[in-house]
Amino acid sequence: MRDWLRAFLPAPMGAGLTERLRGCCGALVGLLVAGLACTWLAGPGLAGQGVPLLIAPLGASAVLLFAVPSSPLAQPWSILGGNTLSALVGVTCAQWIPDPLLAAPLAGALAIGAMFALRCLHPPGGAIALTAVLGGQAVTGAGYHFALSPVALNSLVLMLAAVAFNNATRRPYPSSQRAARGHPHGTADRSPMQRVGVRPEDLDAVLRNHDGVFDVGRDDLDALVQKAEMHAYRRRFGEITCGDIMSRDVIAVQYRTTLAEAWMLLRRHDIRALPVIDPVRRVIGMVSDLDFMKRPELDHYDSLKARFRQVIRRLTTLHADRPEVVGQIMPRGIRTVAEGTHIGELVPLMADAGFRHVPVVDHHGKLSGIIAQSDLIAALYRGGLVSGAGKVSAAA
């Protein structure tokens, strides 16, 4: 009995303060924009007839679009199709069934069935179906026009507001169900992280065979599974951090280091990449041997030696059309990790994102080390040996 009663207690919310404020502000902006836009677009005609210009079920739609925008129930077709279809069903039931006590529940049931059939399930649609039946003389008198305005108009404006607000706050919307991507080199192979563990088609098979509706997208479920695998890895192999495996004596360059000097450092120390730092040792980029060869002006030279000499040649003119310093050829969007980061988090960066080297920074954000793919492989191999020895000892 105690366990049964405990099921009525609310589960803890995983959303942080920022996420909660974003949902509240999004609903405020979205509903305000929807009300103003619909009032301007509909004109005084409907308002004079008593037809609402902003329907109450739109508040429930705002909860989905701004608080849980990645939900399958909050996608554009769900809100547009679900709300409009439910309004049509509700108006039809109101016109054909005189008794509201019978028309209302039948409208709600038929609306759910129609949304299932057209794959636009949207919970506020049930409330809209009831509103079409129980909304009073002004709503029932509007007939099927009620489905167009305010329902479809409200839903469209709110959806557009959600697209603008969510993407402006760096939260992708609509949430697409991405197919499994191939190898980044353009071959038919899967990316390295998709060759082991739970694959996207495994999730698709489970979702197909599950007799129910999940209020979570496939991509979100895939991300949760990957995080669960990461936690399991940390439990098996222990807390090996980036600070434990990084190279500390780092050869670095600055933005204005010449290409010739940077190339000599790569050759002298037999390394493949150089962090680019500012005067206070904050990482601003990374330049590798491949970056020297990716310049388009190098393509018409035959030998590698000739191509490189053309890049580092200083021009006698005042304006240099070709790069002369490392800051001109280093890629943007460098990724760094903290010393306390678990090495498991490096695997997606180096396996799928294609990073061959990752700079490590201290708690001040300054360069303290660098990790190459070989460092990570050695750490994973050593961690597997230690873990295996521990298991053998425990079994003995």
SVG drawing of the C-alpha trace seen along z (x, -y; Angstrom):
<svg xmlns="http://www.w3.org/2000/svg" viewBox="-31 -48 95 66">
<polyline fill="none" stroke="black" stroke-width="0.4" points="0.0,0.0 2.9,-2.4 4.5,-1.8 1.2,-2.3 0.6,-5.6 4.2,-6.7 3.3,-6.6 1.0,-9.6 4.0,-11.8 5.4,-14.0 8.7,-12.9 11.6,-15.4 11.9,-17.9 15.1,-17.6 14.9,-21.1 17.2,-23.7 16.4,-27.3 17.5,-28.5 15.2,-26.0 12.3,-26.9 12.7,-30.6 13.0,-30.0 9.7,-28.1 7.9,-30.8 9.3,-33.7 8.6,-31.7 4.9,-31.2 4.6,-34.9 6.1,-36.0 4.2,-33.4 0.8,-34.0 1.2,-37.8 2.3,-37.7 -0.5,-35.3 -3.1,-37.5 -1.9,-40.7 -1.4,-39.1 -4.8,-37.4 -6.5,-40.6 -4.9,-42.5 -5.5,-39.7 -9.0,-38.8 -10.2,-42.4 -13.0,-43.7 -15.6,-41.6 -15.3,-38.4 -14.6,-40.3 -17.9,-42.2 -19.7,-38.8 -18.3,-37.6 -16.0,-35.0 -12.8,-34.7 -9.6,-35.9 -7.4,-33.8 -8.8,-30.5 -8.0,-29.0 -6.6,-25.6 -3.8,-27.6 -2.3,-27.9 -1.8,-24.2 -0.2,-24.3 2.2,-27.0 3.3,-24.6 4.3,-22.0 5.9,-24.4 8.0,-26.3 8.5,-24.0 9.0,-20.7 9.6,-21.7 11.4,-18.4 8.3,-16.4 6.7,-14.7 3.4,-16.2 4.8,-19.7 6.0,-19.6 4.5,-21.9 2.2,-19.3 1.0,-18.2 -0.2,-21.7 -1.5,-22.8 -3.1,-19.5 -4.2,-18.4 -5.9,-21.7 -7.6,-22.4 -8.7,-18.8 -10.1,-18.7 -12.0,-21.9 -13.6,-20.5 -14.6,-17.4 -16.1,-19.4 -18.1,-21.7 -19.4,-18.7 -20.6,-17.0 -22.1,-20.3 -24.2,-20.6 -25.3,-17.0 -25.9,-16.1 -28.3,-18.5 -27.5,-17.2 -24.2,-18.8 -23.7,-16.1 -23.4,-13.5 -21.8,-15.7 -18.9,-16.9 -17.5,-13.4 -18.1,-12.1 -16.2,-15.1 -13.3,-14.5 -13.1,-10.8 -13.4,-11.3 -10.8,-14.1 -8.3,-11.7 -9.0,-9.0 -8.6,-11.5 -5.4,-12.8 -4.0,-9.3 -5.1,-8.5 -3.3,-11.6 -0.3,-11.4 -0.9,-14.8 -1.7,-13.9 -1.7,-17.1 -3.3,-17.0 -4.8,-20.5 -6.8,-19.3 -9.1,-17.5 -9.9,-20.7 -10.5,-22.5 -13.0,-19.8 -14.9,-20.4 -14.7,-24.2 -16.4,-23.8 -19.3,-22.1 -19.5,-24.0 -18.2,-27.4 -21.5,-29.1 -23.7,-30.6 -20.9,-32.7 -18.7,-29.7 -21.4,-27.4 -22.9,-30.2 -19.5,-30.7 -19.7,-27.1 -16.7,-25.8 -15.3,-29.3 -14.3,-28.6 -11.8,-26.0 -10.1,-28.6 -10.2,-31.6 -9.3,-31.6 -8.2,-27.9 -6.0,-27.5 -4.9,-31.2 -4.0,-31.0 -2.1,-27.7 -0.1,-29.0 1.0,-32.3 1.9,-30.5 3.9,-27.9 5.8,-30.6 6.5,-32.4 7.9,-29.1 10.2,-28.6 11.6,-32.1 11.9,-32.1 13.3,-28.5 15.9,-28.9 16.8,-32.4 17.5,-30.9 19.6,-28.1 17.1,-25.3 16.4,-23.7 12.8,-23.7 11.2,-21.9 13.0,-18.8 13.8,-16.6 14.2,-12.8 17.6,-12.5 18.5,-9.4 21.7,-7.6 24.6,-9.6 27.3,-7.9 31.0,-8.2 32.2,-11.8 34.6,-10.9 31.6,-10.4 31.7,-6.6 28.9,-4.1 30.4,-3.1 28.7,-4.2 30.4,-6.7 32.6,-5.0 30.3,-5.6 27.4,-3.9 29.3,-0.7 29.1,0.5 26.5,0.3 22.9,-0.8 22.3,-1.8 19.5,-4.1 17.8,-1.2 17.7,0.6 15.8,-2.4 13.5,-2.5 12.7,1.2 11.9,0.8 9.7,-2.2 7.8,-0.4 7.1,2.6 6.2,0.7 2.4,0.5 2.1,-3.0 2.9,-6.7 6.2,-8.1 6.3,-11.8 10.0,-11.9 11.6,-12.1 14.0,-9.4 16.9,-11.8 16.4,-12.7 16.0,-9.0 19.3,-8.3 21.0,-11.0 19.8,-9.6 21.0,-6.1 24.5,-7.5 24.7,-9.3 23.6,-6.1 26.4,-4.2 28.8,-6.9 27.8,-6.6 28.2,-2.8 31.6,-3.2 32.7,-5.5 31.5,-3.0 33.4,-0.1 36.7,-1.9 36.9,-4.5 37.5,-8.2 40.3,-8.7 40.4,-12.4 41.9,-14.4 44.5,-15.8 45.7,-12.2 46.6,-11.4 47.4,-14.8 50.8,-15.9 51.8,-18.8 54.9,-20.2 52.9,-21.7 54.4,-23.3 52.1,-26.3 52.1,-29.2 50.3,-32.6 48.1,-34.1 50.9,-36.0 53.4,-33.2 54.6,-32.8 53.7,-29.7 57.4,-28.9 58.1,-29.0 55.0,-26.9 55.9,-24.3 59.5,-24.0 58.0,-23.4 55.9,-20.6 58.9,-19.0 61.3,-19.5 59.1,-18.0 57.5,-15.4 54.0,-16.5 50.9,-16.9 49.1,-20.0 49.9,-23.2 47.5,-25.0 47.1,-28.7 47.0,-30.8 46.7,-34.5 49.3,-36.4 47.7,-35.1 47.7,-31.4 43.9,-31.2 43.3,-28.8 41.9,-30.6 42.5,-27.9 44.4,-24.9 46.6,-24.5 47.6,-21.1 49.7,-19.8 46.5,-19.2 45.6,-22.9 48.7,-23.8 47.5,-21.8 43.9,-22.7 44.4,-26.1 42.6,-26.3 45.5,-28.2 47.7,-25.1 45.9,-22.8 47.7,-23.7 51.2,-22.8 52.5,-19.4 54.7,-18.4 54.0,-18.8 57.2,-20.6 56.4,-23.1 52.9,-23.7 54.2,-24.5 56.9,-26.8 54.3,-28.8 52.2,-29.2 55.0,-30.5 56.6,-32.7 56.3,-36.3 54.9,-38.7 56.7,-42.0 53.4,-43.9 51.7,-45.7 48.6,-43.5 49.0,-39.8 46.6,-37.6 48.1,-34.4 48.3,-33.5 51.5,-34.3 50.6,-33.6 48.9,-30.7 45.9,-32.8 44.9,-33.0 44.7,-29.2 43.6,-27.9 40.0,-26.5 37.3,-28.2 35.2,-26.6 38.0,-24.9 36.9,-22.5 38.6,-22.4 38.1,-20.2 38.8,-20.9 41.4,-18.9 38.7,-17.2 36.7,-16.0 36.4,-12.2 38.2,-10.6 35.0,-9.0 33.7,-12.3 36.7,-12.5 35.4,-9.5 32.6,-11.2 34.9,-14.2 37.7,-12.1 35.6,-9.2 32.7,-11.1 33.5,-14.8 36.9,-14.2 39.2,-15.9 42.7,-14.4 43.9,-16.7 42.0,-18.4 43.5,-21.1 43.1,-20.9 42.5,-24.0 42.8,-24.6 40.2,-26.3 41.3,-29.7 40.6,-28.7 44.4,-28.7 46.2,-26.0 47.6,-23.3 48.0,-20.3 46.9,-18.5 45.5,-15.1 46.1,-13.2 44.2,-10.2 47.1,-8.0 46.8,-9.2 43.2,-8.3 43.7,-4.9 46.5,-4.1 44.3,-5.3 41.3,-3.2 43.6,-0.1 45.1,-0.6 41.8,-1.2 40.5,2.0 43.4,4.0 42.9,2.5 39.2,3.1 39.7,6.7 42.3,7.4 39.8,6.1 37.1,8.4 39.5,11.4 40.5,10.5 36.9,10.2 36.0,13.5 38.9,15.2"/>
</svg>
